[in-house]
């Protein structure tokens, strides 16, 4: 994910779009306005891959958050015997 970024002036979007489009298939392209980086352009495939990667990381973080909470519950003694819990649930359902 640490790709090199090509830098192109904003006027190239109109005059050399096809060249910029080709460049995005190799690495992201930073578009400059008045000499300062303003926008980064990615090819669609790279964008989708990055979005999927971010979604996967977010899902893993949620799992880790639940695991950390469970570990805290165990350390603090906030636990119950599973057999007793299931017996209580079955009593309520009957």
Phi, psi and omega in degrees: 000358181264056183288152173288146180251128172279148180241128181223146177287155183299331180297336179292340177299322179276313188277334184224042183303316183299323178293318178295319178301316177296319179299324182294340178284345177262319181193164178299154179239123176271128178263130182256149173232123183055038176081000180245139179299132185238317186220148175244133181248132177241155170289157184302317181300316178295320179300311181299317179299318180293318178298318178295319179299315179298317179298318178296317180296318179298319179296318178297319179298323177296318178297315180297324178298316179294321178295320178296320178296318179297319179297320177297318179301318180295314180300323183270004177076017179274069182227159176222155176290128184299320180299319179294320179297313180295323176298317179297319179295315180296325178296319181293323182286334181284000000 
